[in-house]
Amino acid sequence: MDSMPSGGLWLEEFLSAEPADIDWLVEGMVPVDGSMEVYGKTGVRKSWLVLQLALDVVCGTPFLGHPTKAGKVVYVQAELVASELRFRLSVMTENMSLPPQTLWLPAALYADVDRADAWKVIETFVAAERPALAIFDPLSLMMSGSPD
């Protein structure tokens, strides 16, 4: 059998290793120190889904039946105009009791996601507030790409 380069494991070794405990933000879905991506065709309600995720995290309520840890959220929206986002959030929070100052919407990015100073605003907030969750919707527009 050929020798294996250092830094890798055979499947049997990998699966038999003692797994590390995972600290979940959303049980079984989003690790505290992890990431996830939601993607799909335009118009399938991805933004509605991640807004619900944001609201469930700030309230500490289950997301799609999965327990969440409560925490602050930054929601960077680069596609919807402010009036549409306001409408969606008004509808979604109509019967909710939200903790104050837990969902932050950086207004600087509504105008121009390519502005370097807009990203500085986000970096400053994240460093100061240490949010549990950051949502970039849609990430593709923030990377000068297509939302699809």
MARDREN-826333 format. One record per atom (N, C-alpha, C, O): x, y, z. Coordinates in steps of 0.2 Angstrom, whole numbers, padded with zeros to 4 digits, always signed. Last residue first. Example, Ala and Ser with C-alpha at 12.3 -4.5 7.8 and 13.67 -1.06 7.14 Angstrom:
2
+0064-0011+0035;+0068-0005+0036;+0064+0000+0039;+0067+0006+0040;+0066-0028+0039;+0062-0022+0039;+0066-0016+0039;+0071-0017+0042;
//
This chain:
148
-0144+0177-0045;-0145+0170-0047;-0139+0165-0047;-0140+0159-0048;-0139+0189-0043;-0142+0186-0038;-0144+0179-0039;-0146+0176-0034;-0122+0190-0050;-0129+0190-0051;-0133+0187-0045;-0130+0183-0042;-0109+0201-0042;-0112+0196-0046;-0119+0196-0047;-0122+0201-0046;-0102+0209-0033;-0103+0211-0040;-0105+0205-0044;-0102+0205-0050;-0104+0204-0020;-0098+0202-0023;-0098+0204-0031;-0095+0201-0035;-0116+0208-0017;-0111+0211-0013;-0104+0209-0016;-0099+0212-0014;-0124+0200-0024;-0124+0207-0026;-0118+0211-0023;-0116+0216-0025;-0122+0188-0017;-0120+0188-0024;-0119+0196-0026;-0115+0197-0030;-0129+0189-0005;-0122+0189-0005;-0119+0191-0012;-0114+0194-0013;-0144+0199-0005;-0140+0193-0007;-0133+0194-0007;-0130+0199-0010;-0139+0198+0011;-0144+0196+0007;-0145+0201+0001;-0146+0207+0002;-0131+0192+0024;-0129+0196+0019;-0134+0194+0013;-0133+0189+0010;-0132+0192+0042;-0135+0189+0035;-0133+0195+0030;-0134+0201+0031;-0124+0186+0056;-0124+0191+0051;-0127+0188+0045;-0125+0183+0042;-0127+0182+0073;-0128+0181+0066;-0128+0187+0062;-0130+0192+0064;-0123+0187+0085;-0123+0180+0085;-0124+0178+0077;-0122+0173+0076;-0112+0202+0085;-0119+0198+0084;-0118+0191+0083;-0113+0188+0081;-0103+0211+0093;-0102+0204+0092;-0109+0200+0091;-0111+0196+0095;-0102+0225+0094;-0108+0222+0097;-0108+0214+0097;-0112+0211+0100;-0090+0229+0089;-0092+0232+0096;-0098+0228+0098;-0098+0227+0105;-0087+0222+0077;-0082+0222+0083;-0085+0224+0089;-0083+0222+0095;-0099+0225+0071;-0098+0218+0072;-0093+0218+0078;-0093+0214+0083;-0098+0239+0069;-0103+0236+0072;-0102+0229+0075;-0103+0228+0081;-0086+0239+0061;-0086+0243+0067;-0092+0240+0072;-0091+0239+0078;-0090+0233+0049;-0085+0230+0053;-0085+0233+0060;-0084+0230+0065;-0100+0242+0045;-0102+0235+0047;-0097+0232+0051;-0098+0229+0057;-0093+0253+0042;-0098+0253+0047;-0100+0246+0049;-0101+0245+0055;-0085+0248+0032;-0082+0250+0038;-0087+0250+0044;-0086+0249+0049;-0094+0246+0022;-0091+0240+0025;-0088+0242+0031;-0088+0238+0036;-0095+0260+0019;-0101+0256+0021;-0099+0249+0024;-0102+0248+0029;-0083+0263+0014;-0085+0266+0020;-0091+0262+0023;-0092+0262+0029;-0083+0257+0001;-0079+0255+0006;-0081+0257+0013;-0080+0253+0018;-0097+0254-0008;-0094+0259-0004;-0089+0256+0001;-0092+0252+0005;-0105+0244-0014;-0098+0244-0016;-0094+0250-0012;-0088+0250-0013;-0118+0246-0011;-0114+0241-0007;-0107+0241-0009;-0103+0237-0006;-0127+0260-0008;-0121+0258-0013;-0117+0252-0009;-0113+0254-0005;-0139+0262-0001;-0137+0266-0006;-0132+0263-0011;-0133+0264-0017;-0139+0252+0009;-0144+0253+0005;-0142+0257-0002;-0145+0255-0007;-0128+0253+0018;-0127+0249+0012;-0133+0249+0007;-0133+0246+0002;-0131+0262+0028;-0126+0264+0023;-0126+0260+0017;-0124+0262+0012;-0140+0255+0037;-0143+0260+0031;-0138+0262+0026;-0140+0263+0020;-0140+0240+0043;-0135+0245+0041;-0137+0249+0035;-0137+0247+0030;-0150+0235+0055;-0150+0236+0048;-0145+0241+0046;-0147+0247+0047;-0150+0224+0068;-0147+0230+0066;-0147+0230+0058;-0145+0225+0055;-0159+0218+0082;-0159+0217+0074;-0156+0224+0071;-0160+0229+0071;-0159+0223+0094;-0156+0216+0093;-0155+0215+0086;-0152+0210+0084;-0165+0234+0101;-0159+0234+0099;-0155+0227+0098;-0150+0226+0100;-0177+0225+0112;-0174+0231+0109;-0167+0230+0107;-0163+0227+0110;-0185+0210+0107;-0181+0213+0112;-0178+0220+0108;-0177+0219+0102;-0202+0210+0101;-0195+0210+0100;-0191+0213+0105;-0193+0219+0107;-0215+0202+0100;-0212+0206+0105;-0205+0205+0105;-0202+0201+0107;-0227+0201+0086;-0221+0199+0090;-0219+0204+0095;-0220+0210+0094;-0236+0204+0077;-0238+0201+0083;-0232+0198+0088;-0233+0194+0092;-0228+0210+0067;-0234+0213+0069;-0237+0210+0076;-0239+0214+0080;-0217+0206+0060;-0216+0207+0067;-0223+0210+0070;-0223+0212+0076;-0221+0204+0047;-0218+0198+0050;-0218+0199+0058;-0218+0195+0062;-0225+0217+0043;-0229+0211+0042;-0227+0205+0047;-0231+0202+0051;-0213+0224+0045;-0219+0226+0048;-0224+0220+0048;-0227+0219+0054;-0204+0217+0036;-0203+0217+0043;-0209+0219+0047;-0210+0216+0052;-0210+0221+0024;-0209+0214+0026;-0209+0213+0033;-0212+0209+0036;-0210+0235+0024;-0216+0232+0024;-0215+0224+0026;-0219+0222+0030;-0196+0237+0025;-0200+0239+0030;-0207+0236+0030;-0209+0234+0035;-0192+0232+0012;-0190+0229+0018;-0194+0231+0024;-0196+0226+0028;-0199+0242+0004;-0201+0235+0004;-0198+0231+0010;-0202+0227+0013;-0192+0253+0008;-0199+0253+0009;-0201+0246+0009;-0206+0244+0013;-0178+0251+0004;-0180+0251+0011;-0188+0251+0012;-0190+0247+0017;-0177+0238-0009;-0178+0245-0007;-0180+0246+0001;-0183+0241+0003;-0167+0224-0009;-0174+0227-0008;-0173+0234-0006;-0168+0236-0003;-0153+0222-0010;-0157+0221-0015;-0164+0224-0015;-0166+0228-0019;-0145+0221+0001;-0143+0225-0004;-0147+0225-0010;-0145+0227-0016;-0145+0221+0018;-0149+0220+0013;-0147+0224+0007;-0147+0230+0008;-0139+0213+0032;-0137+0218+0027;-0141+0216+0021;-0140+0211+0018;-0142+0212+0048;-0145+0210+0042;-0143+0215+0037;-0146+0221+0037;-0136+0206+0063;-0135+0211+0058;-0138+0208+0051;-0136+0203+0049;-0142+0202+0079;-0142+0200+0072;-0140+0206+0068;-0143+0211+0069;-0140+0195+0095;-0141+0200+0091;-0139+0198+0084;-0136+0193+0082;-0149+0180+0101;-0143+0185+0101;-0144+0190+0096;-0150+0190+0092;-0154+0164+0108;-0155+0171+0106;-0149+0175+0106;-0144+0174+0109;-0152+0149+0099;-0150+0153+0104;-0151+0161+0103;-0150+0163+0097;-0166+0139+0094;-0161+0144+0093;-0158+0147+0099;-0162+0146+0105;-0173+0123+0089;-0172+0128+0094;-0166+0133+0092;-0161+0131+0089;-0183+0121+0074;-0176+0120+0078;-0175+0125+0083;-0175+0131+0081;-0194+0124+0068;-0195+0119+0073;-0188+0117+0076;-0188+0113+0081;-0190+0135+0060;-0192+0129+0057;-0192+0123+0062;-0191+0118+0059;-0183+0141+0074;-0183+0142+0067;-0185+0135+0064;-0181+0131+0064;-0189+0145+0091;-0187+0140+0086;-0188+0143+0078;-0193+0146+0077;-0183+0161+0098;-0188+0156+0096;-0186+0151+0091;-0182+0153+0087;-0175+0171+0101;-0173+0165+0104;-0179+0160+0103;-0180+0155+0107;-0176+0183+0095;-0181+0182+0100;-0179+0175+0104;-0182+0174+0109;-0166+0183+0086;-0166+0189+0091;-0171+0187+0096;-0170+0190+0102;-0169+0171+0079;-0163+0172+0083;-0163+0178+0088;-0162+0177+0094;-0181+0175+0073;-0181+0169+0077;-0175+0169+0082;-0175+0168+0088;-0176+0185+0064;-0181+0187+0069;-0181+0181+0075;-0182+0182+0081;-0168+0178+0056;-0165+0184+0060;-0170+0185+0065;-0168+0186+0071;-0177+0169+0050;-0171+0166+0054;-0169+0172+0058;-0167+0171+0064;-0185+0178+0043;-0188+0174+0048;-0182+0171+0053;-0183+0171+0059;-0175+0182+0034;-0178+0187+0038;-0181+0183+0044;-0181+0185+0050;-0173+0171+0027;-0168+0173+0031;-0170+0178+0036;-0167+0179+0041;-0186+0170+0020;-0184+0164+0025;-0178+0167+0029;-0178+0165+0035;-0187+0181+0013;-0192+0180+0018;-0189+0175+0023;-0190+0176+0029;-0176+0179+0004;-0176+0184+0009;-0181+0184+0014;-0179+0185+0020;-0182+0168-0003;-0175+0167+0001;-0175+0172+0006;-0173+0171+0012;-0193+0166-0012;-0194+0169-0005;-0188+0167-0001;-0188+0166+0005;-0191+0164-0025;-0193+0159-0021;-0193+0160-0014;-0194+0156-0010;-0186+0175-0033;-0193+0175-0032;-0195+0169-0028;-0201+0168-0027;-0172+0167-0042;-0176+0173-0040;-0183+0172-0039;-0186+0168-0042;-0167+0151-0035;-0169+0155-0041;-0172+0162-0038;-0175+0162-0032;-0155+0150-0022;-0161+0147-0026;-0162+0152-0031;-0159+0158-0031;-0148+0148-0006;-0148+0150-0013;-0153+0147-0016;-0156+0141-0014;-0140+0151+0009;-0146+0150+0006;-0146+0152-0001;-0145+0158-0002;-0127+0145+0018;-0129+0148+0013;-0136+0146+0010;-0137+0140+0010;-0118+0146+0034;-0123+0143+0030;-0124+0147+0024;-0124+0154+0024;-0105+0144+0046;-0109+0148+0041;-0114+0143+0037;-0113+0137+0038;-0100+0144+0064;-0100+0142+0057;-0104+0146+0052;-0105+0152+0053;-0100+0145+0077;-0095+0148+0074;-0094+0146+0066;-0089+0146+0063;-0113+0139+0080;-0111+0146+0082;-0106+0149+0078;-0106+0155+0077;-0121+0131+0066;-0116+0131+0071;-0115+0138+0073;-0115+0143+0069;-0136+0128+0060;-0131+0133+0060;-0127+0133+0066;-0129+0135+0072;-0143+0115+0062;-0143+0119+0056;-0137+0124+0055;-0134+0124+0050;-0144+0110+0075;-0144+0105+0069;-0143+0108+0062;-0143+0105+0057;-0151+0124+0081;-0150+0117+0083;-0150+0113+0076;-0155+0113+0073;-0143+0138+0078;-0149+0135+0077;-0148+0127+0077;-0144+0125+0072;-0131+0138+0085;-0135+0144+0085;-0142+0142+0084;-0147+0144+0087;-0123+0125+0094;-0127+0127+0089;-0131+0134+0090;-0133+0135+0096;-0107+0118+0096;-0112+0123+0099;-0116+0126+0093;-0113+0129+0089;-0103+0101+0095;-0105+0107+0091;-0109+0112+0095;-0115+0110+0098;-0090+0092+0101;-0097+0094+0102;-0098+0101+0098;-0093+0105+0098;-0081+0082+0090;-0081+0087+0094;-0088+0089+0095;-0093+0089+0091;-0080+0064+0089;-0083+0070+0086;-0082+0076+0092;-0084+0074+0098;-0066+0054+0089;-0071+0056+0093;-0074+0063+0091;-0070+0068+0090;-0065+0044+0074;-0062+0049+0078;-0068+0052+0083;-0074+0052+0080;-0070+0036+0064;-0070+0033+0071;-0067+0038+0076;-0067+0037+0082;-0070+0043+0052;-0077+0042+0055;-0076+0039+0062;-0081+0039+0066;-0056+0044+0050;-0060+0050+0051;-0067+0049+0055;-0069+0052+0059;-0053+0031+0048;-0050+0035+0054;-0054+0041+0055;-0055+0043+0061;-0060+0028+0037;-0061+0024+0043;-0059+0028+0049;-0062+0028+0054;-0055+0037+0027;-0062+0037+0029;-0063+0034+0036;-0066+0037+0040;-0038+0042+0032;-0043+0038+0028;-0050+0038+0031;-0051+0040+0037;-0033+0059+0032;-0035+0053+0036;-0039+0049+0031;-0042+0051+0026;-0019+0071+0031;-0025+0068+0029;-0027+0062+0033;-0023+0059+0037;-0006+0075+0034;-0012+0080+0034;-0018+0077+0032;-0023+0081+0032;+0006+0067+0023;+0004+0069+0030;-0002+0074+0029;-0002+0078+0024;+0001+0055+0010;+0004+0062+0012;+0001+0064+0019;-0004+0062+0021;+0003+0038+0013;-0002+0043+0012;+0002+0050+0014;+0006+0050+0019;+0011+0025+0003;+0011+0029+0009;+0006+0035+0008;+0006+0038+0002;+0003+0011-0004;+0007+0017-0005;+0006+0021+0002;+0001+0021+0005;+0004-0006+0000;+0000+0000+0000;+0004+0006+0000;+0009+0007+0004;
//
